């Protein structure tokens, strides 16, 4: 019975890691990456639509992202969405495509981005701890209802802690990798 709880816990923790990776992908690390625009939605005929669904997004050069709308009438709205975003990019369009030059990051900007990455990682760790707490509460409830012995409860709580430690370590590794990516000139 308690293996179900551990499987559920491991699934939730795996999803937390996936969300962290997605969130960190959207933090600009000085080089062009089409996934920078993944979070942006464009008002397309009154419907908020992700950019990658109404345009082709590519990075033909290390410092350039090119957005080519499938429907040329959407170019103004795409440009507007990019300008209003927190990316700090200035789009230039020639009527057919939008070009985004990715400027070199300053030392100050890099440090800010690292703070954002650390905050995102800390939020992921908090999510892990909350998931562990929920699992522990479920296990204690099972022991209270005599579905688990005291020894089994202790083993299960230890296993939940080991899972938390394992995934926390993964978060640290992901963060270190992202920090070095941001500091890379």
C-alpha positions, 0 to 999 in steps of 0.5 A: 500500500505504501509503495503507491504513496512512494510512486505518487511522490516520485511522480510529483517530484519528477514533474517538479523537476520538469517544471524547473527545467522549463522555467530555467529555459526561459531565463536568457543566458546570452545566446539565442534560444527559440525557447525564450519565446515559449512563455509568450502568448499573442493576441491572435484574432482575440485568442491568446495563442503561443507564438510557436503555434502561429510562427516558426521560431529559429535561431540561425546565429548565436545572437539572433532569433528569427520569428516568421509568422505563418500569417503575415497579418499577425506580425504586428501582434507578435512584435507587440507581445515581445515588446510587452514581455519581460525579455528586454528585447527589441524586435525589428521586422521587415514585413515578413519576419521579426528579428531579435538581436540578443545583446551581450549580457552585462555583469550586473544583468548576469548576476540578476539572472543568477538570482532569478535562477536561484529563486526558481530553484528554491521554489522547486525545493519548497515544492519538493518539501511540500510533496514530502510532507503530504506523503508523510501525512498520508503515511502517518494516517495509515499507521493511525488506522493500523494499515502500517506498523510503526516499523513500516512507518519509519521505513516509509518516512525514511524512503520519502526523505531519501526521495526528497534528498535525491531530487533536491540534489538534482535541483542543485545540479540543474542550478549549477549548470544554469549558473555556469551557462549564464556566466559564460561570456 
